[in-house]
Amino acid sequence: MSEDATVTVRQLSDAAKHHAVGLFAKFYIQSFRRNKLEILTDYPIVPEMEQINHYITQNNSFHPEQLLSQIQQSYGSYFYDILIQLKQNFRDDGTPSAGSWTKWYSEKFQGLRVEE
């Protein structure tokens, strides 16, 4: 696959899917703690978000790496479902085609500001 080629999350290898979920889970936890998940509510993922948010709240005392590891084990399939709904493309290693989730979120947020 060329460096510029991108695929959907469903087309990734199992290892790349795991990497994609891990990157997104880390971004999600950081965004949750900063109360910056507004863009995600535009997608049909509210039930998944509610479950993940509840888990983060209940386990907020975990060390960040422990929380990330535990949430991936318990809710990895939820994060995967969210990635499907976001319709984001990925490089073959599982990184988002936008470069990072923070960049993707900023671009979406800027798009909303332009529409206002």
Secondary structure, 3 states (H helix, E strand, C coil): CCCCCCECHHHCCHHHHHHHHHHHHHHHHHHHHCCCCHHHHHCCCHHHHHHHHHHHHHCCCCCHHHHHHHHHHHHHHHHHHHHHHHCCCECCCCCECCCCHHHHHHHHHHHHHHHC
